[in-house]
Amino acid sequence: MARVWPNDVPFQQNTEGTVFPQTYRPPQTASVEAGPDIMRRRPGPRSTIVPWRSIALTEAQAATLEQFFRETLLEGTLSFDMSVYRLGQGYVQRRCQIQSGTFNVDYNDYPVIWISFSLVIFNL
């Protein structure tokens, strides 16, 4: 079963102050006695970790997102499909995962609720 970001929760994030890291991985290197290091491409999917903070959510949207995290994603252990922003291309569909131990709910501005976590984006 494909897991997809909930339709009734906005996927757009609050990008104010967000720095998007590099979307490539440095090569694996091996030192040799004579000559330059041997470098090769790393196998497997690229992953980029981005700090994600919701736009202002209602109580119902926050509850839906918490349920999605806890039940559908088995407390963040499963990946899911989500639209993410890619510079120059706008929003694109990518496989994502919530990094372990980073899911936070902020009720300080209640009734507005903010949710934040570290989002692992594959092949951005």
Buried (B, 14 or more C-beta within 10 A) or exposed (E): EEBEBBEEBBBEBBBEEEEBEEBEEEEEEEEEEEEEEEEEEEEEEEBBEBBBBBBEBEEEBBBBBBEBBEEBBEEBEEBBEBBBBBEEEEEEEBBBBBBEEBBEBBEEEEEBBBBBBBBBBBEB
